[in-house]
Amino acid sequence: MKLCGLQKTTLLDFPGKVAATIFTGGCSFACPFCHNSELLGRDTEALCSQEEVMTFLEKRKNILEGVCITGGEPTLQPDLEDFIRFVRSLGLAVKLDTNGYQPNVLINLCEKGLLDYVAMDIKAGKSHYAHVSGRTGLNLERIDQSIRFLLNGSAPFEFRTTVVKGLHDKSDFEEIGPWIQGCGQYFLQSYTIWRCSLIRSPARYCPPIPAKAFPGKKWRNLPGLYPPMPESSGSVESTDPCMACQSVFSILTSAYQ
């Protein structure tokens, strides 16, 4: 496993559980709005060993209830199954964040009962999927296969879309509605840009994600996981180009029926 970060404790990433979040390196997509863009390249540097993370989880197994594995794209990791089996051996539940582009990996893990929860990104409607995902030569059938499998109820799951002004429009949600018809949970996430004249880098006030879990290790902040928190003085501009508004929900409702 190429492990590029660790959030020691989260109450948000795994619904209903106190969890740790593990960030893997490399992704099959190149979404221009990615909050973890530092992890996209296949040559992303691993910042800790698998053994170190295992040791950490072993020590926290009586505090944590689960582990969220995200990225990057975790299903690109060749030893993902072995790592998940270790996590489960500690009595911890496993949530997988995925773009669904490796359906065989997703299906294999679910059929073996290794996943307790799956969160799959729906990047856009079918017509815009390649553009929004930044993937040339996109094979949309692979996305469709993952969607169909999850809709069959093999594991608890959610679909989610990060809505970005300029990338998404009404037609995306008219296409997404019938595509995921039957799902129990679908979330629209607001893409928010923060700009502060006090700082040169928006990462300055970001929380330290990944957390400094291991003494002596150099950890990289992942700017964009949370909006930077500006100081009380100075000029701050916040723009929220979210389209997850009443019109979007009405489109989804009509398309879903």
FENGI-V577877 format. One record per residue. RES is the residue in one letter. PSI is psi as a letter, one per 30 degrees, with the letter a starting at -180 (* if undefined). Layout:
RES:PSI
RES:PSI
//
This chain:
M:k
K:j
L:j
C:g
G:l
L:k
Q:j
K:e
T:k
T:k
L:g
L:e
D:f
F:j
P:k
G:g
K:k
V:k
A:l
A:k
T:k
I:k
F:k
T:l
G:k
G:k
C:l
S:f
F:l
A:h
C:k
P:f
F:g
C:k
H:f
N:h
S:f
E:f
L:g
L:e
G:k
R:f
D:g
T:k
E:k
A:k
L:f
C:l
S:l
Q:e
E:e
E:e
V:e
M:e
T:e
F:e
L:e
E:e
K:f
R:g
K:f
N:f
I:e
L:l
E:f
G:l
V:k
C:k
I:j
T:a
G:b
G:a
E:j
P:e
T:f
L:f
Q:k
P:f
D:g
L:e
E:e
D:e
F:e
I:e
R:e
F:e
V:e
R:e
S:f
L:f
G:g
L:k
A:l
V:k
K:k
L:k
D:k
T:l
N:f
G:g
Y:f
Q:i
P:e
N:e
V:e
L:e
I:e
N:e
L:e
C:e
E:f
K:g
G:g
L:f
L:k
D:f
Y:k
V:k
A:j
M:k
D:k
I:j
K:e
A:a
G:l
K:e
S:f
H:g
Y:e
A:e
H:e
V:e
S:f
G:g
R:j
T:k
G:h
L:k
N:j
L:f
E:e
R:e
I:e
D:e
Q:e
S:e
I:e
R:e
F:e
L:e
L:f
N:f
G:g
S:f
A:l
P:k
F:l
E:l
F:l
R:k
T:k
T:j
V:k
V:k
K:k
G:f
L:e
H:k
D:a
K:e
S:e
D:e
F:f
E:f
E:e
I:e
G:d
P:f
W:e
I:g
Q:k
G:f
C:k
G:f
Q:k
Y:k
F:k
L:k
Q:k
S:k
Y:j
T:k
I:k
W:k
R:k
C:k
S:f
L:f
I:k
R:e
S:k
P:f
A:f
R:e
Y:g
C:k
P:l
P:i
I:k
P:l
A:l
K:i
A:f
F:k
P:k
G:f
K:k
K:j
W:k
R:k
N:k
L:i
P:k
G:f
L:e
Y:l
P:k
P:k
M:j
P:l
E:l
S:f
S:l
G:l
S:k
V:k
E:k
S:k
T:k
D:j
P:g
C:k
M:g
A:i
C:a
Q:e
S:e
V:e
F:e
S:e
I:e
L:e
T:e
S:e
A:f
Y:f
Q:*
//
